[in-house]
Amino acid sequence: MSGYSYTITNDTVSVVVDGEVLTVRRGADNFEAARKAVLSEDWSDIKSVLSPGLRIEKWLKGRFAFVDGHITYMGERIDERLNKRLITMAESGTSPEAWLKFWGKLQDNPSMRSVSQLPGFLENKGIPIDDTGCILAYKAVRSDYLDFHSGTVSNTVGSKHSMPRNKISDDPNHACHEGFHVGALEYARSFGGENRRILICRVDPADVVCIPYDCSSQKMRTCKYEVLSEPESVTHMSDIYEPSTVGTMHPNEGSVQDLDDDLDDDRDLDDDLDDDLDDDDLVLNDGLDLNDGLDDDLDDDAAAGSAENDLQTKTLQELRVYARSIGVKGANNIPGGKVALIAAIQAALRT
């Protein structure tokens, strides 16, 4: 006999383990695994099978705890998306320590808005962290490494910059304001044309002031940052970081090495888009000639719907290039993301 007491019904599996009744209900991710383990009397790892989240406990120290299936920090539950991500990492044997450090640093951020926004921002944009829990993001600068806005801040590799936090707006409706800006690759690529440089910067989560709504929420304002590298001069980001110590919020995405790969993949696209602007017949996708076709399409209701669908398939950067080519002013800075930009394009085509 097993020495374990258990009960199985159509809807539950219950086992008494170390004097505690552990129950898994139908519909839970581990229900079938628990049922199979009990029926076969496989008790080798029964506690983890019945409560898979318990595997995260070996990583939780200090102010972190695991309570009722959820990671807590100082008694409060962490962000639900991050909670699921960390439990999944622990279950797969991947260390979640970097993300635990990230959450601890984020709690030192005095802005409630930043604390609530940042996990979703990193998840949506696939922005990674390093092994210290700091954020790794892109920044575009002039060819002389000076910032685009003031032309006074030098961003050579190793530079560190800071400014008083209370001088920076934390209102996301303020598109442009005092502060340092870093963000996703698409945001960085929207500046400066072929003469720009794109850098990778490190930001402490505690120093993020705001995630503005403009630029499709692809950037963040911060009061401090450090310039880590200029990827064009690095063959592989693994020369700087060990892949195992970093990661994105997406389980299937790669490590920070992919930041360098992204730049290599997109550099040719940048050149192609610049060339397209010199061509009156701007073709953005597999035979779709936007300059020649959209005016005619919009004359017909059915065709107009098709044309709008074609615009929806374009990336934000492609839409900005096309918008500039037909005279949409401020195409790079229209708030509201793709929806607003497509509306501006359609309005320009009707005039």
Secondary structure by P-SEA (a helix, b strand, c coil): cccccccccccccccccccbbbbbcccccaaaaaaaaaaacccccccccccccccccccccccccccccccccccccccaaaaaaaaaaaaacccaaaaaaaaaaaaacccaaaaacaaaaaaaacccccccccccbbbbbcccccccccccccccccbbbbccccccccccccccccbbbbbccccccccccccbbbbbbbbcccccccccccccccbbbbcbbbbccccccccccccccccccccccccccccaaaaaaaaaaaaaaaaaaaaaaacccccccccccccccaaaaaacaaaaaaaaaaaaaccaaaaaaaaaaacccccccccccaaaaaaaaaaaaac
